[in-house]
Amino acid sequence: MKTFLRKLFSDERGDLDDLPGWTIMSIGAVALVSLILLFGRHGYVNNTVQAAAYAAARDASLSRAGDAVPHAISAAQVVLGDNVHCTNMDVRVGGNGLTTGLGEAGTVSATITCTVSTGDLVMPGIPLPGSFTIEKTAHSPVDPYRER
């Protein structure tokens, strides 16, 4: 290794045989790091959207029938917060839990669809255009003896 560095820095012949190899290796390393960041972001967004779906379902199950959707949207936005920036977010609330009678068991489901842009991740000289969409669903039971 010492002889290689000595040769590289003290050789004045203008010989640059090793430069293309280092260039290709550095571009490959940056591309590998960019792919790791992309997969890491996908996993992080996947887990965060799942947590937001659980929070939305739980908030919707605790609310009354008329205000379940606004409570679910609010809970999802709080969980996502500044951690995940959805370019397009959709929250759907369903299930039979809010329409069942007193003493009957039911569940509420919340489905969150979040589209995340990959435009801020950069490969060597090439921005990664596009986005990916994650959809997660969670269910929460409704207390059968709570007033609707």
N, C-alpha and C positions, 0 to 999 in steps of 0.2 A: 504494500500500500504506500510506503514511504517513497519508493522509487517511482511509482506512478505519479504521485503528487509533485515530487521533485522534477520529474520529466515534464509534467503539465505546466508548471510555473516557471521553470528555468529555460525551457527550450524556446529558442528565438527563431526557429526555422519557419514559423507560421503553420505548423502542422496541426490540423484540427480534425484528425481522424476520429477521435473519441466524442466529439461534440454531438453528432447526430444520434448516437446511442443514448447519451444522457438526455437529449431533448425528447426522444421517443419515450424513454422511461419516465420522465417527469410528467409528460402529457398523460401517460397511462396511469400514473399515481393519482393525478388530479381527477381523472375520470373515475377511478375506483372510489376515491373519497366522495365524489358527487353521487355515485350510486348508493353508497352507504348512507349518506344524508337523506336521499330520496326514500330508501326503505325504512330508515329510522323515523322520518316524518310520517310515513304511512302507518307505522305501528303506533306511534304516539297519538295521531289523530284517531285511529281506530279505537284505542282505549278511552280516549277522552269523550268521543261521541257515545260510546257505550255507557259511560258514567253519566252523561247528560240524559240519555234515554231513561236510565234508572231513576234519576232525580225528577224528570218530567212525569214519569208514570206514578211515582210516589206522591208528588204534589197534586196531580190530577185525582188520585184516589182519595186524598184528604179534602178536596174541595167539593163544593156543591155541583150539581149537574150543569148549571148555567155558566159557571165561570171556570170550568175545568181546563179548557183550551188556553185561555190567557195565563193561568197559573202554570201550566205545563211549558208554555213558551218562555215564560219568565224564568222558571227553574233551569231550563236548558241553556238559556243565555248566561245565567249566572255561572253555571258549571263550565261552559266553554270560555267565558270571560275573554281575557287577553291571550289565552293559551292557544286557541285555534281560531283562525279567521276564515269563516265560511263565506265564500263568494255567493252562495245560494244555500239557505237553510229552510227546511220544511219540517214542521212538527205536526203529526197527525195523532189524535187521541181516539181510541176506540174501546170496545169491550162492552160488557153488559153490566158492569159494576155500578154505574151511575143511574141505571134505570130499574134496578131490581127493587123489590119491596122490602119493607122492614123485616129483618130476620132471615133474609135470603142472602146467600153468599154470592159474590161476583168478583170479577177482576177488571182492572182498567189497563189498557195497553197504550204505550206511547212509542211511536216510530219517528225517528229523526233521520233525515236525509241531509247530508252536508257535503257540499262540493268545495274542494280546496285547490287553489291554484298552485302550480309548481313553477311559476314564472320567475320567482326569486332565487331558485337554485340554478347554478350555472355549471355547465360542463366546460372544458377548455375552449373558450372562445364561442361557445354555442349556448345561448339561454335555453332552458328546457320549457318550451311552450306547452300549454295544456293544463289539465287538471285531473283529479281523480275524485270519485264520489263514494262516500261510505254511507250505508244505511244500516241502522241498528234499531232493534225493537226490545222493549222491556215490558214486563207485566208486574202489576202490584195489586194485591187483594184489597178489597174494600171491606171495612168493618160492617158486618151484617146488622148490627144493632145501632148504628149511627143514623141520625135523622138525615133524610135526603133533602 
